Amino acid sequence: MRVAVLATGGKDSTLALHRILNMGHEVKYLVSMTPQKKDSWMFHYPNIHLMNLFAEAVGIPLIQGETSGDKEVEVEDLKRLVAKLDVDGLVSGTIASNYQKARIEEICKQLKLECLTPLWRENPAKILKEILDLKFEVVITGVYAYGFSKEWLGRKLDAETVQALAELNKRFGVSLVGEGGEYETLVLDAPIFRKRLRILEAERVWEGQSGYFLVKKAVLEAKNG
């Protein structure tokens, strides 16, 4: 099936992309929306400007659009962008958000596309284990929930970090995978990458009880082996 994958550069959409490729689907496009406000209901905000590098790293054409980030309006903006594409299906990395899944399904229904959600309702701990087992290189780029601190920004997602997330889940109810918007990530390398991203310059921006890791400069580099 010819598909477009909704991509943010984060771990969930990248894992969905990884699985869809392994299923044998033809991924014609990555689709990325750039919200004009930080608190978008549907789309990532930190480091979405790196999607050109991400697309080049995985070797798939990128289709980008802009949206105000206003609730529901951004859904229509996405639909207009997807409507231009010659594909049979639309893929998203949503895991537990009924809000996001329902809106993506409605877009697919209106455009007569198959809706593929390869991570839907899977166990969050198993998803994180799969990401570690596949040796994804992931950094945390935003934290927006009680229990996180500035030190989380730029932290690598490894076994120790997963254990710390499990503790936050027990104490404060933080989603292990950040599905409620508690945290966001950026994938620097994965098995499907032809090149890897390397961060050259970044800044931690802390705003009271939340913050984000702003990548100011990054490059692609050859993968060893």
Long-range contacts (C-beta under 8 A, 24 or more apart in sequence): 1-25, 1-26, 1-88, 1-89, 1-114, 2-26, 2-28, 2-86, 2-87, 2-88, 2-89, 3-27, 3-28, 3-87, 3-88, 3-89, 3-90, 3-91, 3-114, 3-116, 4-28, 4-29, 4-30, 4-31, 4-63, 4-82, 4-85, 4-87, 4-89, 4-90, 4-91, 5-29, 5-30, 5-31, 5-60, 5-90, 5-91, 5-92, 6-31, 6-32, 6-90, 6-91, 6-92, 6-93, 6-104, 7-31, 7-32, 7-51, 7-54, 7-55, 7-62, 8-32, 8-43, 8-44, 8-48, 8-51, 8-93, 8-184, 9-44, 9-47, 9-48, 9-50, 9-51, 9-54, 9-186, 9-187, 10-44, 10-93, 10-141, 10-184, 10-185, 10-186, 10-187, 11-131, 11-136, 11-138, 11-157, 11-177, 11-185, 11-187, 12-93, 12-94, 12-95, 12-119, 12-127, 12-177, 12-179, 13-92, 13-93, 14-93, 14-136, 14-187, 14-190, 14-192, 15-93, 15-119, 15-127, 15-130, 15-131, 15-134, 15-136, 16-91, 16-92, 16-93, 16-117, 16-118, 16-119, 17-58, 17-91, 17-93, 17-192, 18-134, 18-190, 18-191, 18-192, 19-118, 19-119, 20-91, 20-116, 20-118, 21-192, 23-118, 25-89, 25-91, 25-116, 27-60, 27-91, 28-60, 28-61, 28-85, 28-86, 28-87, 29-60, 29-61, 29-62, 29-63, 29-85, 29-87, 30-54, 30-55, 30-58, 30-60, 30-61, 30-62, 30-63, 31-62, 31-63, 31-64, 31-65, 31-78, 31-81, 31-82, 31-85, 31-90, 32-62, 32-63, 32-64, 32-65, 33-64, 33-65, 33-66, 33-67, 33-74, 33-77, 33-78, 33-81, 34-64, 34-65, 34-66, 34-67, 35-66, 35-67, 35-68, 35-69, 35-74, 36-66, 36-67, 36-68, 36-69, 37-68, 37-69, 37-70, 38-69, 39-69, 40-67, 40-69, 40-74, 41-69, 41-71, 41-74, 41-99, 42-74, 42-75, 42-78, 42-100, 42-103, 43-67, 43-69, 43-74, 44-184, 45-69, 45-142, 45-184, 45-212, 46-141, 46-142, 46-184, 46-186, 46-212, 46-213, 46-214, 47-141, 47-186, 47-213, 47-214, 47-215, 50-186, 50-197, 50-215, 50-218, 53-197, 53-218, 53-219, 53-220, 54-187, 54-197, 56-195, 56-220, 57-193, 57-194, 57-195, 57-196, 57-197, 57-220, 58-192, 58-193, 58-194, 59-194, 75-103, 75-106, 75-107, 78-107, 79-107, 79-110, 79-111, 82-107, 82-111, 82-113, 83-111, 87-113, 88-113, 88-114, 89-113, 89-114, 89-115, 89-116, 90-114, 90-115, 90-116, 91-116, 91-117, 91-118, 92-116, 92-117, 93-117, 93-118, 93-119, 94-119, 94-120, 94-179, 95-119, 95-120, 95-121, 95-122, 95-124, 95-127, 95-177, 95-179, 96-120, 96-121, 96-124, 96-175, 96-177, 96-179, 97-179, 97-180, 124-175, 124-176, 124-177, 124-179, 125-166, 125-176, 127-176, 127-177, 128-157, 128-162, 128-165, 128-176, 128-177, 129-162, 131-157, 132-157, 132-158, 132-159, 132-162, 134-190, 134-191, 135-189, 135-190, 135-191, 136-187, 136-189, 136-190, 137-187, 137-188, 137-189, 137-190, 137-196, 138-185, 138-186, 138-187, 138-188, 139-185, 139-186, 139-188, 139-199, 139-213, 140-183, 140-184, 140-185, 140-213, 141-184, 141-185, 141-186, 141-212, 141-213, 141-215, 142-183, 142-184, 142-210, 142-211, 142-212, 142-213, 143-182, 143-183, 143-210, 143-211, 143-212, 144-181, 144-182, 144-183, 144-184, 144-210, 145-172, 145-174, 145-180, 145-181, 145-182, 145-183, 145-210, 146-172, 146-209, 147-171, 147-172, 147-174, 148-174, 148-182, 148-183, 148-210, 150-204, 150-206, 150-211, 152-183, 153-204, 153-205, 153-206, 153-211, 153-212, 153-213, 154-202, 154-204, 154-213, 157-185, 184-212, 186-213, 186-215, 189-223, 193-223, 194-223, 195-220, 195-221, 195-222, 195-223, 196-220, 196-221, 196-223
